[in-house]
Amino acid sequence: MDKLKAQALQVAKEIMVKFIEGGRISPANFADYFKPIYSEVLRTISEPTPGETARGEHEAKEQRKS
């Protein structure tokens, strides 16, 4: 699993925990909500930021910095 997917998975899990603790989602319907939340988080963090043309450009910039 690449770094971006791992980060999205962690964020989605944290969101689910908060929703369950708050009573908005029950453990019984966890499967109905987890995939759409994970997909949206991954889509959101995969989008290029203003000034970038693609995710690969951002990764190339990060590698040049190190």
N, C-alpha and C positions, 0 to 999 in steps of 0.2 A: 504494500500500500504506500503510495507516495505521500509526501509530507502534507500536501494540501488536503487530500482526502482524510488523513488522520486528524488534522485540525478541524475539518468539518464534522467528523464523527464525534469528536470531543465536545464541540459546541452544541451539536444536536442533542447529545446525551444530557448536557447541562440544562438545556431548554426543557427537555422532557421531564427531568427531575423536578424542576421548578413548577411546571404545569401539574404534575402529580401531587406535589406538596400543597399546591394552592387549590387542589380539588377540581381543576379545569379538565383534566384527563384522568381516567382511572387506569390502573394496571391492566384491567381486562380489555381495554381498547387501545393499548399501547401500539400494537401493530398497525392500526388504522392511521395513526398520526406520525409515527417515527419516520417512515420513508419520505413523505412529502416535506417534513421539516428538514431532514438531512439533505434532500435534493435542493431545496431552496437555499440553505446555507452554503452548500457547495457551489451552486450557480452564482450566488452573490459574491463569494470570495474569489471566484474564478474570473469574474468580469475584469477587463482592464480598467485601470484608473485613468482619469483624464490625462491625456498626453502619451498614453501607451497604446500601441496598436494590437498587442496580443500578450498573453500570459508569458510566452517564451521570452519576450523582450525584457520583461520585468526580472525574470530569473537570470537572464544574461547580465543585467545591471548589478544584481546582487552578487553574482559570482565575481564580477570585476572588482567590487569593493573589497572582497576578502583576499 
